[in-house]
């Protein structure tokens, strides 16, 4: 029998990935398909990360600072950064579970992996919400899981735009055009979800649209990096 | 005494223009030749099941299978500011296009390839723009593009195709197919695949192939048209749902024998079995149209 909730489990995610697995947490994972799915996704990302090329250039430090802060705010990892003024902050950002999870990973790729993971976590969080009957709660549950995601993707979009402008015009145009398509779908799905909060199909489409946007932003960042 | 003394003065300018008239085109021709793209042909001996990776930012990539245990790469860069590297590491041949200076114009970052590989080769191709065409290769394949279209013919194995806006056409393919895009159109023609998973957001999906027993066929988009063609002898279990669009059906379906675990309560949905229901077809759209039509 599970002794912690899904939300509580998120605070144990970092130690879990580092190998610290208490009995309570193990019990929860054994009985919760959603959290098991999150772990599998992260392990898969970790596994994929090992094969990626470490020689690519880094994204600006502010991207990683913001990502780390966002992870901490969402309780996905614990805060380990002492102060903004510390000169070694850049290295500290890479230390710990976040970097340990992706030891050889270039940062633009890691940004994409993070966005993908964020979508997976948001989707996992939506699972327990599905069971609720009250429509307002459904809507609130969706907003809880998608609001940080939306904000994060918008932030990533600003950075990606600055990268991709240096890319091949045909490729850049295609990426921007398709980003607009995905943004439009996100808006339509959000409208649909707000109108019918219990509509699982609309919710699935919404999460998939977020996933597509995350993938697209990753590609934009990578393409920008390649032409530097 | 120099011979120039015998040349009338009024001739001199004329003679110089004549010389210049000959020299300038010659020089231009020489410079054009030196800047012209240099076609390069390379051969690599390989063993069974070689892996060929290609990374190219822009260009036409044509891959064909042949019976030789050899990989032949003919590359044509668009300018002398880029270079095509091809190297062999064991049974893997890596091909990549790289820039020779920091300030290469995007138009110059283009290279076309004609590649011949053994039938059992595995391919991994990244080509952002242009086109990718592969024929008769039986090994696994992974193709990723942004705007480039992808055309596969007579391919088997595990085929994964991912584009952003590029279209995807698969003719007479067999094996397992997984394709995703945002705005690319998919045309899956004369297939003999047991597993097809195709997802595009705004693109259309046309499936005109066999539904093999125990095969699974999942076609999904956001808008656009999903169309499947069936023959009287086909046998499938069908699920078609469009949240805000239409579902048009020409198949005489029998209702599902028992209640399904998951029955969507929204949109236009259609469930049923055609003949014995050996294959499984799932089609889902947000506001697109789904057509289930008889094959001509």
Interface residues (C-beta under 8 A of the other chain):
Chain A: X167 X168 X169 X170 X171 X173 X174 X175 X177 X178 X181 X182 X185 X188 X189 X192 X196 X199 X200 X201 X202 X205 X209 X212 X216 X219 X223 X226 X227
Chain B: X57 X58 X106 X109 X128 X129 X146 X147 X164 X165 X182 X183 X201 X202 X222 X241 X243 X244 X264 X266 X267 X284 X286 X287
